[in-house]
Amino acid sequence: MADSNKQNTSRMGKGMTFAAWIVALGLLTLFFNNKLEKQRNPNQSVYSRIDAAGIPEVILKRNRFGHYVTTGTVNGRSVEFMLDTGASDVAIPARLARELGLKRGEPVQYQTANGVVTAYRTTIDSVAIGPMVIRNVPASINPGMRDMEILLGMSVLKHVEFTQRGDTLILRPNE
């Protein structure tokens, strides 16, 4: 009987040790995933302020890859943007456009770094980054984009004055 209790106690101890390792690995995974996500998008919570003239400013930090990625909204729904001064329009992945309820318009050809792509015109009612809101924004739905990040092109950025200082980008409405 004593040997049986020792075996049960030993099995239980091994089981508890195994469970503790699983919990520890799970917590470490969550911690490092969060850290990696913050490196990819350091602007998950948009920092804004009012300057001396009463004009709102949005301050963005560059990510570890040298891009400005931020959280914002399209038609009131939370999305992630990558600022792209080389893009004519806002470019939206087709899957995300469906989730946002955007309608496909006429096809249009764009010359990209990956060659010529066919996208579809659409209009976004509102794009917001922090306190800055731009309305009636020309955009395109791009079936070739695989991730869920929206490229924020010049159809929005032409309404914004931006100044880069080191790894910081300051956005201000120019209207």
C-alpha positions as CSV (number, residue, x, y, z in Angstrom):
1,M,0.0,0.0,0.0
2,A,2.8,2.4,0.8
3,D,4.5,1.8,-2.6
4,S,1.2,2.5,-4.3
5,N,0.8,5.8,-2.5
6,K,4.4,6.7,-3.4
7,Q,3.7,6.0,-7.1
8,N,0.5,8.0,-7.0
9,T,2.3,10.9,-5.3
10,S,5.2,10.7,-7.8
11,R,2.8,10.7,-10.8
12,M,0.9,13.6,-9.3
13,G,4.1,15.5,-8.8
14,K,5.2,14.9,-12.4
15,G,1.8,15.9,-13.6
16,M,1.8,19.1,-11.6
17,T,5.4,19.9,-12.9
18,F,4.2,19.3,-16.5
19,A,1.2,21.5,-16.0
20,A,3.3,24.3,-14.5
21,W,5.7,24.1,-17.5
22,I,2.7,24.3,-19.9
23,V,1.3,27.4,-18.1
24,A,4.7,29.0,-18.0
25,L,5.2,28.4,-21.8
26,G,1.7,29.8,-22.4
27,L,2.4,33.0,-20.4
28,L,5.8,33.5,-22.1
29,T,4.2,33.0,-25.5
30,L,1.6,35.7,-24.7
31,F,4.2,38.0,-23.4
32,F,6.5,37.7,-26.4
33,N,3.6,37.9,-28.9
34,N,2.6,41.2,-27.3
35,K,6.2,42.5,-27.5
36,L,6.5,41.5,-31.1
37,E,3.2,43.1,-32.0
38,K,4.3,46.3,-30.3
39,Q,7.5,46.3,-32.4
40,R,5.5,45.8,-35.6
41,N,2.9,48.5,-34.6
42,P,4.2,50.8,-31.9
43,N,1.2,53.0,-32.3
44,Q,-1.6,50.7,-31.2
45,S,-2.8,53.5,-28.9
46,V,-2.6,56.7,-30.9
47,Y,-0.9,59.6,-29.1
48,S,-2.3,63.0,-30.0
49,R,-2.0,66.5,-28.6
50,I,-3.1,70.0,-29.3
51,D,-0.3,72.4,-30.4
52,A,0.1,76.0,-29.2
53,A,-2.2,77.2,-32.1
54,G,-5.0,74.8,-31.0
55,I,-4.4,72.4,-33.9
56,P,-4.5,68.7,-33.2
57,E,-1.4,66.6,-33.9
58,V,-0.9,62.9,-34.0
59,I,2.5,61.6,-33.1
60,L,3.6,58.2,-34.5
61,K,6.7,56.2,-33.8
62,R,8.5,54.3,-36.5
63,N,8.5,50.5,-36.2
64,R,11.6,48.4,-36.1
65,F,11.3,47.8,-39.9
66,G,11.4,51.6,-40.6
67,H,7.6,52.0,-41.3
68,Y,4.9,54.0,-39.7
69,V,2.1,51.6,-38.7
70,T,-0.8,52.8,-36.6
71,T,-4.3,51.8,-35.5
72,G,-7.1,53.9,-36.8
73,T,-10.7,53.5,-38.1
74,V,-12.4,53.1,-41.4
75,N,-16.1,54.0,-41.3
76,G,-15.9,53.7,-37.5
77,R,-14.3,50.2,-37.5
78,S,-10.9,49.7,-36.0
79,V,-8.2,48.8,-38.6
80,E,-4.4,49.0,-38.9
81,F,-2.8,51.4,-41.4
82,M,0.7,51.5,-42.9
83,L,1.5,55.0,-44.2
84,D,2.6,54.8,-47.8
85,T,3.5,58.0,-49.6
86,G,4.2,56.0,-52.8
87,A,0.6,54.9,-53.1
88,S,-1.9,57.1,-55.0
89,D,-5.0,55.8,-53.1
90,V,-5.8,54.0,-49.9
91,A,-5.3,50.3,-50.7
92,I,-7.5,47.8,-48.9
93,P,-7.1,44.0,-48.9
94,A,-10.3,42.4,-50.5
95,R,-11.1,40.3,-47.5
96,L,-11.0,43.3,-45.2
97,A,-13.0,45.4,-47.7
98,R,-15.8,42.7,-47.5
99,E,-15.7,42.8,-43.7
100,L,-16.0,46.6,-43.8
101,G,-18.9,46.4,-46.2
102,L,-17.1,48.3,-49.0
103,K,-18.5,48.0,-52.5
104,R,-16.3,47.1,-55.5
105,G,-16.5,49.7,-58.3
106,E,-14.9,49.8,-61.7
107,P,-11.6,48.0,-62.2
108,V,-8.4,50.1,-62.2
109,Q,-4.8,49.2,-63.0
110,Y,-2.0,50.2,-60.7
111,Q,1.8,49.9,-61.2
112,T,3.3,48.5,-57.9
113,A,6.7,47.3,-56.8
114,N,5.3,43.8,-57.7
115,G,4.2,44.8,-61.2
116,V,0.8,45.8,-62.5
117,V,-2.2,44.8,-60.4
118,T,-5.9,45.1,-61.0
119,A,-7.9,46.7,-58.1
120,Y,-11.4,48.0,-57.8
121,R,-12.4,51.6,-57.0
122,T,-14.4,52.3,-53.9
123,T,-15.0,55.3,-51.6
124,I,-14.6,55.3,-47.8
125,D,-17.0,57.5,-45.8
126,S,-14.4,58.3,-43.1
127,V,-10.8,57.5,-42.3
128,A,-9.6,58.5,-38.8
129,I,-6.3,58.5,-37.0
130,G,-6.7,59.8,-33.5
131,P,-8.6,63.1,-33.7
132,M,-8.0,63.6,-37.5
133,V,-10.9,62.5,-39.7
134,I,-10.9,62.6,-43.5
135,R,-14.2,62.1,-45.3
136,N,-15.2,60.7,-48.7
137,V,-11.8,59.1,-49.4
138,P,-11.1,57.5,-52.8
139,A,-9.7,54.1,-52.3
140,S,-9.1,50.8,-54.0
141,I,-9.9,47.2,-53.1
142,N,-6.9,45.0,-53.9
143,P,-7.5,41.3,-54.2
144,G,-3.7,40.6,-54.3
145,M,-3.1,41.9,-50.7
146,R,-2.8,39.0,-48.3
147,D,-2.6,40.6,-44.9
148,M,-5.2,42.8,-43.2
149,E,-3.2,46.0,-43.1
150,I,-4.5,49.0,-45.1
151,L,-2.0,51.1,-47.1
152,L,-2.7,54.7,-46.3
153,G,-1.9,56.4,-49.6
154,M,-2.0,60.0,-50.9
155,S,-5.8,60.1,-51.2
156,V,-5.6,60.6,-47.4
157,L,-2.1,61.9,-46.8
158,K,-2.7,64.9,-49.1
159,H,-5.0,66.2,-46.4
160,V,-2.3,65.9,-43.8
161,E,0.9,67.9,-43.1
162,F,3.6,65.6,-41.9
163,T,7.0,66.3,-40.3
164,Q,9.6,63.6,-39.5
165,R,12.0,64.1,-36.7
166,G,14.2,61.1,-36.1
167,D,12.0,58.1,-35.5
168,T,8.9,60.2,-35.0
169,L,6.3,61.4,-37.5
170,I,4.0,64.3,-36.6
171,L,0.7,64.5,-38.5
172,R,-1.4,67.6,-38.6
173,P,-4.5,68.4,-40.7
174,N,-3.7,70.9,-43.4
175,E,-7.2,72.1,-44.1
